[in-house]
């Protein structure tokens, strides 16, 4: 399979995400400017200009009308996708580490880092009519998280819960009606780097620095499967089409210069969802893979790396014919 190479960022990619139809791919990096691309041919559609620091996270709502990004410049911005203009800029006390629209798109959540004497906090805001009133930081709910900072976040089922992954390896389920913790598990021993849902929302895969990715039940947080590697896993995604999980990662950026590409192991690795067996690897990046995303139809997937490139891999017909024995 011949990949599409998307070159538009000057620094390491931090997160990539498809919209619901899969025709657009959104990417953000440490270079202040989130981009949007056509996923079919890799053409850059536009840039969202406004941030003054590294952009750590992004999300797009299901109608592809609103776009959200969180940055190290201590702000969360809401954008109009069509025009690329900033609708609201929400000030934070520290870097915004995670953002996410609810399934309905009526609400959004974001979390801030524990830094400069401020604790980590989780905020929920109303995004139905975003305007400059959000610039005052008015949130529906504010949940202080004192034990360990949030490093990954995803909305749970029916927009009633939020699942968060923490720096100490803990995964927590929050009830949004009361703002209280419902359940928490500590199956990972390293920092959680990414959380991604299955297509039906009943399961999610968590990626961790402890060199594993684990499959969890969305409601009970029970660990169902474990996918083991020998390097930190930065991102993992579940195929919406087949029973496959793809993992991406590599060594920390600090150690990359002292090892060759072959030793760095910067490949995407495919595991069977149920049998936990690795059956394929795809090379390409010159540094760790920081973010992974499956196309909503499952016929291609995208990776964003420390090298600043986004690669879209379209599967050959042999991928669908392969039978796992």
SULNOR-V649382 format. One line per field, one symbol per residue. ss: DSSP state (a for helix, b for strand, c for the rest). A space follows every 10 residues. Layout:
ss = ???
//
This chain:
ss = cccbbbbccc ccbbbbbbcc cccbbbbbbc cccbbbbbcc cccbbbbbcc ccccbbbbbb cccccbbbbb bcccbbbbbb cccccbbbbb bccccbbbbb bcccccbbbb bbccbccbcb bbbbbbcccc caaaaacccc bbbbbccccb bbbbbcaaac bbbbbbcccc bbbbbccccb bbbbbccccc cbbbbbbccc ccbbbbbbcc cbbbbbbccc ccbbbbbbcc ccbbbbbbcc cccbbbbbbc ccaaaacccc aaaacccbbb bbcccccbbb bbccccccbb bbbbcccccb bbbbbcccbb bbbbccaaaa acccc
//
